[in-house]
Amino acid sequence: MDTEKLLSFCQDLIRLKSLSGNEQLVAQRIVKEMHLLSYDEVSVDPFGNVIGKIIGNGKRSILFEGHMDIVDVPTPQKWSVDPFGGVIQDGRLFGRGASDMKTALGAMIYGAAECIGKKDKADVYVVAVVHEEIFEGVGFGKVLDAIHPNVVILGEPNDLEIAIGQKGRAEIVLETLGVNAHSAHPKKGVNAIDHMLLLLQEVYKIPIQASKILGKGILIATDIISSPYPGTSIIPNQCRVTFDRRLIEDETRESVLAPFDTILQSMSNTIENFSAKVFFAGEKLHTYTGKTLDSERFYPGWTLPEDNELVQLARKIYNMLHIVPVLKTYNFCTDGSESAGKRNIPTIGIGPGKADMAHVVDENIEIEKIFTAAKIYSCLAEEY
């Protein structure tokens, strides 16, 4: 493997600013590199996801996945280097996306390329997706509608640990509905804020389940607003609260909303003029190709048993490379919500970046970790 070319390629990716919905330059650069490396098939799907394929024996397939989009750099003046310069200092590569997760994509592309021409191996896919920073798994889901791999390797940052799960994430919206009235005559209206305050007392009594692997789920309010706003001299006819709900494995849309529905029904039966509803937030966003991604914000949690074949293979490779295999879980949401959480495809995560380096000033990665990741990916592709 040509590590100098790999590093130069990672620098190129960092130099191309690729906010969610504007990943086209990175996509073009990845397509070019895959062609230079002689991938058997290279394509871009209608949503802008790049798919590279190395043809094997056709009996089974392994898919390496990462995202092309990055979060913005709101205060570039606070950086010690150009956040889009691909600067190398003291054995580290700096720039937005260095840890999360353009270097993992580079390492996957180069690592998988070691299998080119080896027809006795499994088919190998490397997929670079759009819009992950906003829609975990939605862009990846479009790929998985067309490709059905046996296993998935994520490249999200975890300092080369072996991730065997993650909490999921849901965005729950709770609304109370009232009747406008002049605030000098409150009894003529129905105050949506008052009803929301009563409702919140019951919501925070909802028992949150725990998992041996993922720990306890989370339910926390992240915003609240009434309407009309500002409400000068008027009783509000609507109040909305958004909750961030972190999910453990096996929680479903129905099981998450069920306790809310029970509370709403009970309060409707006991409180005069009480009206409320609960639902998952949703959004539609355009991709750089013009196609639209539509997502309900419910991304399941998932785990993979330690005795699973894929986990055991990763352990074997780590031992081969004299790396101590550490099994943990991601502490943030990833595209594994789609592959493992929704589709039950065995999935693990191995990324060269560090999670605490994602989205921060002076984001960087140790260059040797990029090369080590490429070796791990290469071995996974060859041994699977």
C-alpha positions, 0 to 999 in steps of 0.5 A: 500500500502506498501510504504517501498517496493515501496521506495525500488523498486524505489531504485532498479530501480535507481541502474540499469543503463538503457541508451536508448537501454540498458533498459533490467535490468530495464525491468527484475526488473519491470517484477519481481515486477509485478509478486510479486504484482500478476499482472494478466498478465505480458509480454515484447513485441518484442521491449522490452517494459514491459506491465502489466495488471490487469484484470477488467470488460473488458468494458474500460481500463486505461493505465499508462505509463512511460519510463525506459531509462535515459540520461547518467551521463557525470560527476559523480564526480560532484555529491555529491552522487553516481548517481546510488546508490539510496541514501536517504538523508533528505527525498529525493531519489537521483540518475539518473532517480529519477525525470525523471522518474523511481520513477513515474514508481514505483508509477504507478506499486504499485498504480495500484496494489491496483486494483488487484482482483477488477473485477468490475473496468476497465482494468488497464495497466501499461506500461514501454517503451524503447527509450523515451529519443531519440524517444518520443512516438515511443516505446510507439507507438508499445504498442498502436499498440497492446493495445487500451486504452480509456485513458492514464496517463503519469508519466513525471515530473511536481510536481504533476500538471495535464498536459493537453497538450504539444508542439510537436517537429519536426526536420527539415533539409534544404539543398542547393545543389551547384557545387564544384569549386576551390575557386580561380575561384568561378564563375565556381561553385555554392556556396551552402553556399551563397544560404543557406544564401539567403534561411535563410533570407526567412525562418525566415519570416515564420509566426509561429502560436500561441495557447491559451493553448500552446503559440507560436510555435518556429522555431530555427536553431540548427546546420549548416554545409557545405560539403566538410568540412573543405572546403580548397580552394573549393566551397562547393556543399552542405550546411545543416541547422537543425531546431528545430520546436516546434509545437502547437496542430493541426499542421501536417507534411504537414502544417509545411513543406508547407511554406518551400516548397513555399519558395523553389519553389519561389527561384528556379524560380528566382535564377539561379542554385538554388537547395534545399530540405527540409525534416524531420530528421529521424533515426533508432535505435536498442532496447535491444532485437535487434529489430529496431525502425525507426522514422521520427522526427515529434512528434505532439503537443496536448491538452485536454479540461478542461471539458474532463471526464479524467481531471474532474476525476483527479480534483475530486481525487485531491480534495478527497486527499486534493490536490489543482489541478493545470492544466498546460501543459508540457514545453517539449515533451513527449510520449503524442505526440503518444497517444494524438497527433497522436492517439487522445487518451485522455491523461493527465500527472501526475508525482511526479518529478520536471521538473527542476530536470531532467537530472541534477547533484544531480537529486533527488525527495521528497520521500513523492511525490512518495507516493502521486503519488502512491495514485493518480494513485491508485484512478485514476485506481479505479475510472475510 
